[in-house]
């Protein structure tokens, strides 16, 4: 089954990686939301636990090994085409994580990766799901 026009929702993870006062953002290389900034993430593989998926996706997209902390939120991303058919349907479990090793770099899934302070987020064109996460979660109160 492909990502476009799925027969059922696909489960994904998002990883908000915090290092000191900065958060790691990536600029998406693929649809949906190509060119917009968000947190690293991707789909959970068959037989994989969601926390394992978060660690794997962080490594694949950023080169970082992370320690996954708590669940921040669960967000539905549903995108319809011009005829109203569901083109994308993701259920995304967003985690807070901290780096514990590796070397930061953008992968083929990301056009860029950079550390950004919370107050600088407004300078970036963000995905709607990341904006929703920001509205729901008080990031400045999270521990490091």
N, CA, C and O atoms as a GROMACS GRO file, in nm:
protein
  576
    1UNK      N    1   0.084  -0.118   0.000
    1UNK     CA    2   0.000   0.000   0.000
    1UNK      C    3   0.089   0.124   0.000
    1UNK      O    4   0.185   0.132   0.077
    2UNK      N    5   0.056   0.221  -0.086
    2UNK     CA    6   0.133   0.344  -0.094
    2UNK      C    7   0.083   0.448   0.004
    2UNK      O    8  -0.018   0.430   0.072
    3UNK      N    9   0.156   0.556   0.011
    3UNK     CA   10   0.117   0.666   0.100
    3UNK      C   11  -0.001   0.743   0.043
    3UNK      O   12  -0.083   0.795   0.118
    4UNK      N   13  -0.008   0.751  -0.089
    4UNK     CA   14  -0.119   0.824  -0.151
    4UNK      C   15  -0.240   0.734  -0.164
    4UNK      O   16  -0.229   0.617  -0.201
    5UNK      N   17  -0.356   0.790  -0.135
    5UNK     CA   18  -0.485   0.721  -0.143
    5UNK      C   19  -0.482   0.588  -0.067
    5UNK      O   20  -0.510   0.482  -0.125
    6UNK      N   21  -0.449   0.592   0.062
    6UNK     CA   22  -0.439   0.469   0.141
    6UNK      C   23  -0.577   0.409   0.168
    6UNK      O   24  -0.678   0.479   0.167
    7UNK      N   25  -0.578   0.277   0.192
    7UNK     CA   26  -0.704   0.209   0.227
    7UNK      C   27  -0.734   0.222   0.377
    7UNK      O   28  -0.846   0.198   0.420
    8UNK      N   29  -0.633   0.261   0.455
    8UNK     CA   30  -0.652   0.285   0.598
    8UNK      C   31  -0.545   0.386   0.643
    8UNK      O   32  -0.446   0.406   0.573
    9UNK      N   33  -0.564   0.448   0.760
    9UNK     CA   34  -0.464   0.545   0.808
    9UNK      C   35  -0.328   0.479   0.830
    9UNK      O   36  -0.319   0.362   0.868
   10UNK      N   37  -0.222   0.556   0.806
   10UNK     CA   38  -0.086   0.511   0.828
   10UNK      C   39  -0.035   0.573   0.957
   10UNK      O   40  -0.059   0.691   0.984
   11UNK      N   41   0.036   0.494   1.037
   11UNK     CA   42   0.088   0.542   1.165
   11UNK      C   43   0.231   0.592   1.145
   11UNK      O   44   0.316   0.524   1.088
   12UNK      N   45   0.254   0.712   1.194
   12UNK     CA   46   0.387   0.771   1.184
   12UNK      C   47   0.431   0.826   1.318
   12UNK      O   48   0.356   0.829   1.415
   13UNK      N   49   0.556   0.870   1.322
   13UNK     CA   50   0.612   0.933   1.441
   13UNK      C   51   0.674   1.067   1.402
   13UNK      O   52   0.721   1.085   1.289
   14UNK      N   53   0.673   1.159   1.496
   14UNK     CA   54   0.746   1.284   1.484
   14UNK      C   55   0.836   1.294   1.605
   14UNK      O   56   0.799   1.251   1.714
   15UNK      N   57   0.955   1.351   1.587
   15UNK     CA   58   1.051   1.357   1.696
   15UNK      C   59   1.096   1.502   1.714
   15UNK      O   60   1.167   1.556   1.630
   16UNK      N   61   1.054   1.563   1.823
   16UNK     CA   62   1.097   1.698   1.858
   16UNK      C   63   1.226   1.682   1.939
   16UNK      O   64   1.223   1.648   2.057
   17UNK      N   65   1.339   1.707   1.873
   17UNK     CA   66   1.470   1.687   1.935
   17UNK      C   67   1.515   1.820   1.994
   17UNK      O   68   1.532   1.919   1.923
   18UNK      N   69   1.535   1.821   2.126
   18UNK     CA   70   1.574   1.943   2.198
   18UNK      C   71   1.718   1.929   2.246
   18UNK      O   72   1.756   1.829   2.306
   19UNK      N   73   1.797   2.033   2.218
   19UNK     CA   74   1.936   2.038   2.263
   19UNK      C   75   1.959   2.176   2.324
   19UNK      O   76   1.969   2.275   2.251
   20UNK      N   77   1.966   2.182   2.456
   20UNK     CA   78   1.976   2.311   2.522
   20UNK      C   79   1.849   2.391   2.498
   20UNK      O   80   1.740   2.345   2.532
   21UNK      N   81   1.862   2.509   2.441
   21UNK     CA   82   1.747   2.595   2.412
   21UNK      C   83   1.704   2.587   2.266
   21UNK      O   84   1.620   2.666   2.222
   22UNK      N   85   1.759   2.492   2.190
   22UNK     CA   86   1.727   2.482   2.048
   22UNK      C   87   1.659   2.350   2.016
   22UNK      O   88   1.673   2.250   2.087
   23UNK      N   89   1.584   2.353   1.905
   23UNK     CA   90   1.511   2.236   1.856
   23UNK      C   91   1.556   2.210   1.713
   23UNK      O   92   1.586   2.303   1.638
   24UNK      N   93   1.562   2.083   1.675
   24UNK     CA   94   1.606   2.048   1.540
   24UNK      C   95   1.488   2.048   1.445
   24UNK      O   96   1.391   1.973   1.463
   25UNK      N   97   1.495   2.132   1.343
   25UNK     CA   98   1.394   2.136   1.238
   25UNK      C   99   1.455   2.088   1.107
   25UNK      O  100   1.574   2.108   1.082
   26UNK      N  101   1.372   2.025   1.025
   26UNK     CA  102   1.414   1.984   0.892
   26UNK      C  103   1.321   2.048   0.789
   26UNK      O  104   1.205   2.076   0.818
   27UNK      N  105   1.374   2.070   0.669
   27UNK     CA  106   1.291   2.117   0.558
   27UNK      C  107   1.261   1.996   0.471
   27UNK      O  108   1.352   1.932   0.419
   28UNK      N  109   1.132   1.966   0.457
   28UNK     CA  110   1.088   1.843   0.390
   28UNK      C  111   1.128   1.839   0.243
   28UNK      O  112   1.117   1.938   0.171
   29UNK      N  113   1.176   1.722   0.200
   29UNK     CA  114   1.217   1.702   0.061
   29UNK      C  115   1.106   1.638  -0.022
   29UNK      O  116   1.115   1.636  -0.145
   30UNK      N  117   1.002   1.584   0.043
   30UNK     CA  118   0.898   1.510  -0.030
   30UNK      C  119   0.760   1.558   0.011
   30UNK      O  120   0.742   1.624   0.113
   31UNK      N  121   0.664   1.524  -0.071
   31UNK     CA  122   0.523   1.552  -0.040
   31UNK      C  123   0.475   1.453   0.065
   31UNK      O  124   0.530   1.343   0.073
   32UNK      N  125   0.377   1.486   0.145
   32UNK     CA  126   0.314   1.618   0.149
   32UNK      C  127   0.404   1.720   0.218
   32UNK      O  128   0.492   1.685   0.297
   33UNK      N  129   0.381   1.846   0.187
   33UNK     CA  130   0.449   1.959   0.254
   33UNK      C  131   0.594   1.979   0.212
   33UNK      O  132   0.675   2.028   0.291
   34UNK      N  133   0.628   1.941   0.089
   34UNK     CA  134   0.765   1.961   0.039
   34UNK      C  135   0.806   2.107   0.055
   34UNK      O  136   0.730   2.198   0.022
   35UNK      N  137   0.927   2.127   0.108
   35UNK     CA  138   0.982   2.261   0.123
   35UNK      C  139   0.949   2.331   0.253
   35UNK      O  140   1.008   2.434   0.285
   36UNK      N  141   0.854   2.276   0.330
   36UNK     CA  142   0.818   2.337   0.458
   36UNK      C  143   0.903   2.278   0.570
   36UNK      O  144   0.958   2.168   0.557
   37UNK      N  145   0.912   2.351   0.679
   37UNK     CA  146   0.991   2.310   0.794
   37UNK      C  147   0.904   2.236   0.896
   37UNK      O  148   0.789   2.272   0.918
   38UNK      N  149   0.962   2.134   0.957
   38UNK     CA  150   0.892   2.052   1.055
   38UNK      C  151   0.995   1.979   1.140
   38UNK      O  152   1.115   2.007   1.134
   39UNK      N  153   0.948   1.885   1.220
   39UNK     CA  154   1.038   1.801   1.297
   39UNK      C  155   1.062   1.671   1.220
   39UNK      O  156   0.980   1.634   1.136
   40UNK      N  157   1.173   1.602   1.247
   40UNK     CA  158   1.197   1.474   1.180
   40UNK      C  159   1.087   1.374   1.211
   40UNK      O  160   1.021   1.383   1.315
   41UNK      N  161   1.067   1.279   1.122
   41UNK     CA  162   0.967   1.176   1.146
   41UNK      C  163   0.946   1.088   1.024
   41UNK      O  164   1.007   1.109   0.919
   42UNK      N  165   0.859   0.990   1.040
   42UNK     CA  166   0.829   0.899   0.931
   42UNK      C  167   0.736   0.789   0.977
   42UNK      O  168   0.685   0.793   1.089
   43UNK      N  169   0.716   0.693   0.890
   43UNK     CA  170   0.621   0.586   0.919
   43UNK      C  171   0.680   0.477   1.007
   43UNK      O  172   0.799   0.447   1.002
   44UNK      N  173   0.593   0.418   1.088
   44UNK     CA  174   0.629   0.302   1.170
   44UNK      C  175   0.628   0.181   1.077
   44UNK      O  176   0.535   0.162   0.998
   45UNK      N  177   0.732   0.098   1.086
   45UNK     CA  178   0.741  -0.022   1.004
   45UNK      C  179   0.669  -0.138   1.072
   45UNK      O  180   0.652  -0.138   1.194
   46UNK      N  181   0.626  -0.235   0.994
   46UNK     CA  182   0.559  -0.354   1.047
   46UNK      C  183   0.651  -0.423   1.147
   46UNK      O  184   0.768  -0.448   1.117
   47UNK      N  185   0.599  -0.454   1.266
   47UNK     CA  186   0.676  -0.522   1.369
   47UNK      C  187   0.761  -0.428   1.454
   47UNK      O  188   0.834  -0.474   1.543
   48UNK      N  189   0.753  -0.299   1.429
   48UNK     CA  190   0.834  -0.201   1.501
   48UNK      C  191   0.748  -0.127   1.603
   48UNK      O  192   0.635  -0.088   1.573
   49UNK      N  193   0.800  -0.107   1.722
   49UNK     CA  194   0.731  -0.028   1.824
   49UNK      C  195   0.748   0.121   1.790
   49UNK      O  196   0.846   0.159   1.726
   50UNK      N  197   0.653   0.204   1.834
   50UNK     CA  198   0.657   0.345   1.797
   50UNK      C  199   0.783   0.415   1.849
   50UNK      O  200   0.839   0.500   1.780
   51UNK      N  201   0.828   0.381   1.969
   51UNK     CA  202   0.951   0.443   2.021
   51UNK      C  203   1.073   0.399   1.939
   51UNK      O  204   1.164   0.479   1.915
   52UNK      N  205   1.075   0.274   1.895
   52UNK     CA  206   1.183   0.227   1.808
   52UNK      C  207   1.181   0.303   1.676
   52UNK      O  208   1.286   0.339   1.623
   53UNK      N  209   1.062   0.326   1.624
   53UNK     CA  210   1.048   0.402   1.499
   53UNK      C  211   1.101   0.544   1.516
   53UNK      O  212   1.166   0.597   1.426
   54UNK      N  213   1.075   0.605   1.631
   54UNK     CA  214   1.122   0.741   1.657
   54UNK      C  215   1.275   0.745   1.658
   54UNK      O  216   1.335   0.836   1.599
   55UNK      N  217   1.338   0.649   1.723
   55UNK     CA  218   1.485   0.642   1.727
   55UNK      C  219   1.540   0.621   1.586
   55UNK      O  220   1.634   0.689   1.545
   56UNK      N  221   1.481   0.529   1.512
   56UNK     CA  222   1.526   0.499   1.375
   56UNK      C  223   1.510   0.620   1.284
   56UNK      O  224   1.603   0.657   1.212
   57UNK      N  225   1.393   0.683   1.287
   57UNK     CA  226   1.368   0.798   1.200
   57UNK      C  227   1.461   0.914   1.233
   57UNK      O  228   1.510   0.982   1.143
   58UNK      N  229   1.486   0.938   1.362
   58UNK     CA  230   1.580   1.044   1.400
   58UNK      C  231   1.718   1.015   1.341
   58UNK      O  232   1.782   1.104   1.286
   59UNK      N  233   1.763   0.891   1.352
   59UNK     CA  234   1.894   0.852   1.298
   59UNK      C  235   1.896   0.868   1.147
   59UNK      O  236   1.990   0.925   1.091
   60UNK      N  237   1.792   0.816   1.079
   60UNK     CA  238   1.790   0.820   0.933
   60UNK      C  239   1.783   0.962   0.879
   60UNK      O  240   1.850   0.994   0.781
   61UNK      N  241   1.703   1.047   0.941
   61UNK     CA  242   1.682   1.182   0.887
   61UNK      C  243   1.783   1.285   0.933
   61UNK      O  244   1.804   1.386   0.866
   62UNK      N  245   1.847   1.261   1.048
   62UNK     CA  246   1.935   1.364   1.104
   62UNK      C  247   2.076   1.316   1.136
   62UNK      O  248   2.165   1.398   1.160
   63UNK      N  249   2.100   1.185   1.138
   63UNK     CA  250   2.230   1.133   1.177
   63UNK      C  251   2.249   1.125   1.328
   63UNK      O  252   2.354   1.080   1.374
   64UNK      N  253   2.150   1.168   1.405
   64UNK     CA  254   2.163   1.170   1.551
   64UNK      C  255   2.105   1.046   1.616
   64UNK      O  256   2.002   0.993   1.572
   65UNK      N  257   2.173   1.000   1.720
   65UNK     CA  258   2.117   0.900   1.809
   65UNK      C  259   2.043   0.978   1.917
   65UNK      O  260   2.098   1.074   1.972
   66UNK      N  261   1.920   0.937   1.947
   66UNK     CA  262   1.842   1.013   2.045
   66UNK      C  263   1.791   0.924   2.156
   66UNK      O  264   1.777   0.802   2.142
   67UNK      N  265   1.763   0.989   2.268
   67UNK     CA  266   1.691   0.925   2.378
   67UNK      C  267   1.549   0.979   2.371
   67UNK      O  268   1.526   1.099   2.386
   68UNK      N  269   1.454   0.890   2.348
   68UNK     CA  270   1.314   0.930   2.338
   68UNK      C  271   1.258   0.948   2.477
   68UNK      O  272   1.271   0.860   2.563
   69UNK      N  273   1.195   1.062   2.499
   69UNK     CA  274   1.133   1.091   2.627
   69UNK      C  275   0.982   1.067   2.616
   69UNK      O  276   0.940   0.962   2.569
   70UNK      N  277   0.902   1.164   2.658
   70UNK     CA  278   0.757   1.142   2.664
   70UNK      C  279   0.687   1.170   2.530
   70UNK      O  280   0.741   1.236   2.441
   71UNK      N  281   0.564   1.118   2.522
   71UNK     CA  282   0.476   1.150   2.410
   71UNK      C  283   0.426   1.292   2.431
   71UNK      O  284   0.377   1.326   2.539
   72UNK      N  285   0.439   1.375   2.328
   72UNK     CA  286   0.391   1.513   2.336
   72UNK      C  287   0.246   1.525   2.291
   72UNK      O  288   0.168   1.599   2.351
   73UNK      N  289   0.210   1.452   2.185
   73UNK     CA  290   0.076   1.462   2.130
   73UNK      C  291   0.057   1.354   2.024
   73UNK      O  292   0.153   1.291   1.980
   74UNK      N  293  -0.067   1.334   1.986
   74UNK     CA  294  -0.102   1.247   1.874
   74UNK      C  295  -0.186   1.333   1.780
   74UNK      O  296  -0.288   1.389   1.820
   75UNK      N  297  -0.142   1.344   1.655
   75UNK     CA  298  -0.205   1.436   1.559
   75UNK      C  299  -0.251   1.359   1.436
   75UNK      O  300  -0.180   1.273   1.385
   76UNK      N  301  -0.371   1.392   1.390
   76UNK     CA  302  -0.423   1.337   1.264
   76UNK      C  303  -0.387   1.431   1.151
   76UNK      O  304  -0.411   1.552   1.161
   77UNK      N  305  -0.331   1.378   1.044
   77UNK     CA  306  -0.307   1.458   0.923
   77UNK      C  307  -0.386   1.393   0.810
   77UNK      O  308  -0.353   1.284   0.764
   78UNK      N  309  -0.490   1.462   0.766
   78UNK     CA  310  -0.575   1.413   0.658
   78UNK      C  311  -0.574   1.519   0.548
   78UNK      O  312  -0.612   1.634   0.571
   79UNK      N  313  -0.531   1.479   0.429
   79UNK     CA  314  -0.526   1.570   0.314
   79UNK      C  315  -0.617   1.513   0.207
   79UNK      O  316  -0.605   1.397   0.168
   80UNK      N  317  -0.709   1.596   0.158
   80UNK     CA  318  -0.802   1.554   0.052
   80UNK      C  319  -0.761   1.616  -0.081
   80UNK      O  320  -0.703   1.725  -0.085
   81UNK      N  321  -0.792   1.546  -0.190
   81UNK     CA  322  -0.765   1.599  -0.323
   81UNK      C  323  -0.880   1.690  -0.368
   81UNK      O  324  -0.972   1.718  -0.291
   82UNK      N  325  -0.874   1.735  -0.493
   82UNK     CA  326  -0.974   1.828  -0.545
   82UNK      C  327  -1.114   1.769  -0.546
   82UNK      O  328  -1.212   1.842  -0.535
   83UNK      N  329  -1.126   1.637  -0.558
   83UNK     CA  330  -1.256   1.570  -0.559
   83UNK      C  331  -1.304   1.534  -0.418
   83UNK      O  332  -1.412   1.477  -0.402
   84UNK      N  333  -1.226   1.566  -0.318
   84UNK     CA  334  -1.264   1.535  -0.181
   84UNK      C  335  -1.221   1.398  -0.133
   84UNK      O  336  -1.252   1.360  -0.020
   85UNK      N  337  -1.149   1.323  -0.217
   85UNK     CA  338  -1.100   1.192  -0.175
   85UNK      C  339  -0.979   1.208  -0.084
   85UNK      O  340  -0.903   1.304  -0.097
   86UNK      N  341  -0.963   1.115   0.009
   86UNK     CA  342  -0.849   1.121   0.101
   86UNK      C  343  -0.723   1.081   0.026
   86UNK      O  344  -0.708   0.966  -0.016
   87UNK      N  345  -0.632   1.178   0.009
   87UNK     CA  346  -0.506   1.152  -0.060
   87UNK      C  347  -0.399   1.104   0.038
   87UNK      O  348  -0.320   1.015   0.006
   88UNK      N  349  -0.397   1.163   0.158
   88UNK     CA  350  -0.305   1.121   0.264
   88UNK      C  351  -0.383   1.113   0.394
   88UNK      O  352  -0.469   1.198   0.421
   89UNK      N  353  -0.352   1.011   0.475
   89UNK     CA  354  -0.412   1.001   0.609
   89UNK      C  355  -0.308   0.939   0.702
   89UNK      O  356  -0.279   0.819   0.694
   90UNK      N  357  -0.254   1.022   0.788
   90UNK     CA  358  -0.152   0.979   0.884
   90UNK      C  359  -0.202   1.003   1.026
   90UNK      O  360  -0.270   1.102   1.052
   91UNK      N  361  -0.168   0.913   1.116
   91UNK     CA  362  -0.184   0.934   1.259
   91UNK      C  363  -0.041   0.942   1.312
   91UNK      O  364   0.035   0.845   1.305
   92UNK      N  365  -0.005   1.059   1.365
   92UNK     CA  366   0.134   1.087   1.401
   92UNK      C  367   0.149   1.097   1.553
   92UNK      O  368   0.085   1.180   1.617
   93UNK      N  369   0.234   1.011   1.608
   93UNK     CA  370   0.266   1.014   1.751
   93UNK      C  371   0.394   1.098   1.765
   93UNK      O  372   0.501   1.057   1.720
   94UNK      N  373   0.381   1.214   1.829
   94UNK     CA  374   0.495   1.305   1.844
   94UNK      C  375   0.561   1.285   1.980
   94UNK      O  376   0.495   1.286   2.084
   95UNK      N  377   0.694   1.268   1.977
   95UNK     CA  378   0.774   1.247   2.097
   95UNK      C  379   0.870   1.362   2.119
   95UNK      O  380   0.912   1.428   2.024
   96UNK      N  381   0.906   1.386   2.245
   96UNK     CA  382   1.018   1.471   2.280
   96UNK      C  383   1.140   1.379   2.290
   96UNK      O  384   1.131   1.269   2.343
   97UNK      N  385   1.254   1.426   2.239
   97UNK     CA  386   1.378   1.347   2.246
   97UNK      C  387   1.495   1.442   2.267
   97UNK      O  388   1.486   1.562   2.240
   98UNK      N  389   1.605   1.385   2.315
   98UNK     CA  390   1.730   1.461   2.329
   98UNK      C  391   1.840   1.383   2.260
   98UNK      O  392   1.840   1.260   2.260
   99UNK      N  393   1.937   1.454   2.199
   99UNK     CA  394   2.046   1.384   2.132
   99UNK      C  395   2.140   1.321   2.233
   99UNK      O  396   2.166   1.377   2.339
  100UNK      N  397   2.190   1.202   2.199
  100UNK     CA  398   2.288   1.137   2.286
  100UNK      C  399   2.411   1.092   2.209
  100UNK      O  400   2.499   1.026   2.264
  101UNK      N  401   2.418   1.126   2.081
  101UNK     CA  402   2.533   1.091   2.000
  101UNK      C  403   2.504   1.113   1.853
  101UNK      O  404   2.397   1.160   1.815
  102UNK      N  405   2.603   1.079   1.771
  102UNK     CA  406   2.589   1.096   1.627
  102UNK      C  407   2.632   1.235   1.583
  102UNK      O  408   2.675   1.318   1.664
  103UNK      N  409   2.621   1.257   1.454
  103UNK     CA  410   2.661   1.385   1.395
  103UNK      C  411   2.547   1.436   1.309
  103UNK      O  412   2.502   1.367   1.218
  104UNK      N  413   2.499   1.558   1.338
  104UNK     CA  414   2.382   1.611   1.270
  104UNK      C  415   2.410   1.638   1.122
  104UNK      O  416   2.510   1.699   1.086
  105UNK      N  417   2.317   1.588   1.038
  105UNK     CA  418   2.322   1.611   0.894
  105UNK      C  419   2.183   1.587   0.838
  105UNK      O  420   2.104   1.513   0.896
  106UNK      N  421   2.153   1.650   0.727
  106UNK     CA  422   2.024   1.628   0.661
  106UNK      C  423   2.035   1.507   0.570
  106UNK      O  424   2.135   1.491   0.500
  107UNK      N  425   1.934   1.421   0.571
  107UNK     CA  426   1.934   1.303   0.485
  107UNK      C  427   1.864   1.335   0.354
  107UNK      O  428   1.831   1.451   0.327
  108UNK      N  429   1.843   1.233   0.272
  108UNK     CA  430   1.772   1.253   0.145
  108UNK      C  431   1.626   1.289   0.168
  108UNK      O  432   1.562   1.344   0.078
  109UNK      N  433   1.571   1.260   0.286
  109UNK     CA  434   1.433   1.296   0.318
  109UNK      C  435   1.420   1.444   0.355
  109UNK      O  436   1.309   1.497   0.361
  110UNK      N  437   1.532   1.509   0.379
  110UNK     CA  438   1.530   1.649   0.423
  110UNK      C  439   1.622   1.733   0.334
  110UNK      O  440   1.734   1.693   0.304
  111UNK      N  441   1.572   1.848   0.291
  111UNK     CA  442   1.653   1.940   0.212
  111UNK      C  443   1.757   2.010   0.298
  111UNK      O  444   1.868   2.038   0.254
  112UNK      N  445   1.720   2.037   0.423
  112UNK     CA  446   1.809   2.102   0.520
  112UNK      C  447   1.771   2.056   0.660
  112UNK      O  448   1.661   2.006   0.684
  113UNK      N  449   1.865   2.073   0.752
  113UNK     CA  450   1.838   2.050   0.894
  113UNK      C  451   1.912   2.158   0.971
  113UNK      O  452   2.027   2.189   0.941
  114UNK      N  453   1.845   2.216   1.071
  114UNK     CA  454   1.913   2.318   1.151
  114UNK      C  455   1.853   2.328   1.291
  114UNK      O  456   1.735   2.298   1.313
  115UNK      N  457   1.937   2.372   1.384
  115UNK     CA  458   1.895   2.397   1.521
  115UNK      C  459   1.834   2.536   1.527
  115UNK      O  460   1.893   2.633   1.479
  116UNK      N  461   1.714   2.545   1.586
  116UNK     CA  462   1.639   2.670   1.586
  116UNK      C  463   1.584   2.696   1.727
  116UNK      O  464   1.533   2.604   1.792
  117UNK      N  465   1.594   2.820   1.773
  117UNK     CA  466   1.533   2.858   1.900
  117UNK      C  467   1.382   2.872   1.883
  117UNK      O  468   1.334   2.906   1.775
  118UNK      N  469   1.309   2.846   1.989
  118UNK     CA  470   1.162   2.852   1.985
  118UNK      C  471   1.112   2.986   1.930
  118UNK      O  472   1.020   2.989   1.849
  119UNK      N  473   1.172   3.096   1.974
  119UNK     CA  474   1.126   3.227   1.930
  119UNK      C  475   1.157   3.255   1.783
  119UNK      O  476   1.105   3.351   1.726
  120UNK      N  477   1.241   3.173   1.720
  120UNK     CA  478   1.273   3.190   1.578
  120UNK      C  479   1.181   3.110   1.486
  120UNK      O  480   1.187   3.127   1.364
  121UNK      N  481   1.095   3.024   1.541
  121UNK     CA  482   1.008   2.940   1.457
  121UNK      C  483   0.926   3.023   1.359
  121UNK      O  484   0.902   2.980   1.246
  122UNK      N  485   0.882   3.142   1.402
  122UNK     CA  486   0.793   3.223   1.317
  122UNK      C  487   0.862   3.268   1.188
  122UNK      O  488   0.794   3.311   1.095
  123UNK      N  489   0.993   3.260   1.181
  123UNK     CA  490   1.067   3.299   1.060
  123UNK      C  491   1.062   3.191   0.952
  123UNK      O  492   1.101   3.215   0.837
  124UNK      N  493   1.015   3.073   0.987
  124UNK     CA  494   1.018   2.959   0.896
  124UNK      C  495   0.877   2.923   0.849
  124UNK      O  496   0.783   2.930   0.928
  125UNK      N  497   0.862   2.886   0.721
  125UNK     CA  498   0.732   2.834   0.676
  125UNK      C  499   0.716   2.691   0.731
  125UNK      O  500   0.784   2.599   0.687
  126UNK      N  501   0.626   2.675   0.827
  126UNK     CA  502   0.610   2.549   0.899
  126UNK      C  503   0.493   2.467   0.844
  126UNK      O  504   0.399   2.522   0.788
  127UNK      N  505   0.502   2.335   0.861
  127UNK     CA  506   0.389   2.249   0.823
  127UNK      C  507   0.273   2.274   0.918
  127UNK      O  508   0.293   2.318   1.032
  128UNK      N  509   0.153   2.247   0.871
  128UNK     CA  510   0.034   2.265   0.956
  128UNK      C  511   0.038   2.173   1.078
  128UNK      O  512  -0.006   2.212   1.186
  129UNK      N  513   0.090   2.050   1.060
  129UNK     CA  514   0.094   1.959   1.175
  129UNK      C  515   0.192   2.008   1.281
  129UNK      O  516   0.167   1.991   1.400
  130UNK      N  517   0.303   2.068   1.240
  130UNK     CA  518   0.396   2.122   1.338
  130UNK      C  519   0.336   2.244   1.407
  130UNK      O  520   0.354   2.262   1.527
  131UNK      N  521   0.266   2.329   1.332
  131UNK     CA  522   0.197   2.443   1.394
  131UNK      C  523   0.096   2.395   1.497
  131UNK      O  524   0.083   2.453   1.605
  132UNK      N  525   0.024   2.288   1.464
  132UNK     CA  526  -0.074   2.232   1.557
  132UNK      C  527  -0.005   2.180   1.683
  132UNK      O  528  -0.052   2.203   1.794
  133UNK      N  529   0.107   2.111   1.665
  133UNK     CA  530   0.183   2.063   1.781
  133UNK      C  531   0.226   2.181   1.868
  133UNK      O  532   0.217   2.174   1.991
  134UNK      N  533   0.273   2.288   1.806
  134UNK     CA  534   0.317   2.405   1.882
  134UNK      C  535   0.202   2.467   1.960
  134UNK      O  536   0.221   2.514   2.072
  135UNK      N  537   0.083   2.468   1.901
  135UNK     CA  538  -0.034   2.522   1.971
  135UNK      C  539  -0.072   2.436   2.091
  135UNK      O  540  -0.114   2.488   2.194
  136UNK      N  541  -0.057   2.306   2.078
  136UNK     CA  542  -0.103   2.213   2.181
  136UNK      C  543  -0.003   2.192   2.294
  136UNK      O  544  -0.042   2.157   2.405
  137UNK      N  545   0.123   2.212   2.266
  137UNK     CA  546   0.228   2.178   2.363
  137UNK      C  547   0.305   2.304   2.400
  137UNK      O  548   0.346   2.382   2.314
  138UNK      N  549   0.324   2.324   2.527
  138UNK     CA  550   0.399   2.438   2.576
  138UNK      C  551   0.547   2.401   2.578
  138UNK      O  552   0.598   2.355   2.680
  139UNK      N  553   0.615   2.422   2.466
  139UNK     CA  554   0.753   2.375   2.452
  139UNK      C  555   0.850   2.439   2.550
  139UNK      O  556   0.943   2.374   2.597
  140UNK      N  557   0.828   2.564   2.582
  140UNK     CA  558   0.923   2.633   2.669
  140UNK      C  559   0.919   2.582   2.812
  140UNK      O  560   1.005   2.617   2.892
  141UNK      N  561   0.819   2.499   2.846
  141UNK     CA  562   0.812   2.442   2.980
  141UNK      C  563   0.869   2.301   2.986
  141UNK      O  564   0.880   2.244   3.094
  142UNK      N  565   0.907   2.245   2.871
  142UNK     CA  566   0.962   2.109   2.869
  142UNK      C  567   1.102   2.109   2.927
  142UNK      O  568   1.178   2.204   2.908
  143UNK      N  569   1.137   2.003   2.997
  143UNK     CA  570   1.272   1.988   3.049
  143UNK      C  571   1.366   1.941   2.940
  143UNK      O  572   1.321   1.889   2.838
  144UNK      N  573   1.494   1.958   2.960
  144UNK     CA  574   1.589   1.913   2.858
  144UNK      C  575   1.641   1.776   2.891
  144UNK      O  576   1.722   1.721   2.816
   0.00000   0.00000   0.00000
